[in-house]
């Protein structure tokens, strides 16, 4: 289906997202910190990025800013993962160019729907 | 001289005994950790697979070694805390099927209070309705931490009796405890909202409880709380007015704009600062003129929040900032210029 880069420093969360997205047919690329996420986004050209906010090396907002500033990555849709839907995180993410957000703990049905919507929108564009 | 020799000998004995002990201890701990990691890697795929089919618990129940059951429980709990909705319900079914819920219910009767505490916390994560009665009983535990954990667990179960207990506990305890209960309440479904607004309105004499309810209404964006919050914006207590302004910004209802504009003249700078921030969040351009005036406020935070709000309002608001950053008095000029510079840098 699609190549999705998942960036999360929590190994449990990373494995869970990896498992769930693979179970619906996607190919996944994994990153455990912001620096690695940026490197892989540039190198692997994923169709979509699922990006946690709190990460070491570089947090999700910094990664998002850099992705949107680069020609090769600015059009990749990004779904932010935030804890407890802190309003400022959501606003920062969306203002920074994120396509959508999902709060933790997450419902996979909701995440999957948002992933599909973002991918469909990218195909149309 | 003799003392020096004895000291050297004693030191050498310490080094010869203690250092090997430390090295051996480290080696044993590493071995245990590696073993635990190996077992964890063995069980993790099966734990993940439960999300596809919660009946496939056989790999997690057969050929177990000592310590495996606890490890599996920890993996299941870790997974459950990351999920909600249908996946979370699958995990609850697994906890019940594998006997973990019954184990934790039994642990609520342990003589060790820390085990009872752990059991109450785990039952909150497991979210099994079977444990309700045991948790209600645990609300009478002699140890306060256990009582609080049991109340929280009932809240996580969306159990109506639990909600009442949770709200009562929030009102009766100190602010720190109340704030930690709010964390639980934020995660609960919309069915609890009808309980909260009447309690907010009833907090006439209890300022601490009032502040917690105002905070809760804002964080949960309870639409029905609009009128009470607007009324509280005129309360004689400044902490109440500050909290009400913050909550109205979080609520997102533009009917609050006029009242918040009036609050930009409040005698307390924290209220003015929160009102400015809330107006930025609400996004109604009728606030632009008054926010422009707030750029000249005596207080730095008010000026900064007003400038931020103007930026968030876009178009006209940004124009005001650009004009003010070049002309006029120093304070509004600096506030405008700072926000424009921060936004340009992406800060």
HADDOCK unambig.tbl for C-alpha pairs under 7 A between the chains (distance, minus, plus):
assign (segid A and resid 13 and name CA) (segid B and resid 82 and name CA) 6.97 0.50 0.50
assign (segid A and resid 16 and name CA) (segid B and resid 48 and name CA) 6.91 0.50 0.50
assign (segid A and resid 104 and name CA) (segid B and resid 82 and name CA) 6.37 0.50 0.50
assign (segid A and resid 105 and name CA) (segid B and resid 81 and name CA) 6.58 0.50 0.50
assign (segid A and resid 105 and name CA) (segid B and resid 82 and name CA) 4.42 0.50 0.50
assign (segid A and resid 105 and name CA) (segid B and resid 83 and name CA) 4.81 0.50 0.50
assign (segid A and resid 105 and name CA) (segid B and resid 84 and name CA) 5.88 0.50 0.50
assign (segid A and resid 106 and name CA) (segid B and resid 82 and name CA) 6.35 0.50 0.50
assign (segid A and resid 106 and name CA) (segid B and resid 83 and name CA) 5.01 0.50 0.50
assign (segid A and resid 106 and name CA) (segid B and resid 84 and name CA) 5.48 0.50 0.50
assign (segid A and resid 107 and name CA) (segid B and resid 83 and name CA) 5.79 0.50 0.50
assign (segid A and resid 107 and name CA) (segid B and resid 84 and name CA) 4.88 0.50 0.50
assign (segid A and resid 107 and name CA) (segid B and resid 85 and name CA) 5.41 0.50 0.50
assign (segid A and resid 107 and name CA) (segid B and resid 87 and name CA) 6.87 0.50 0.50
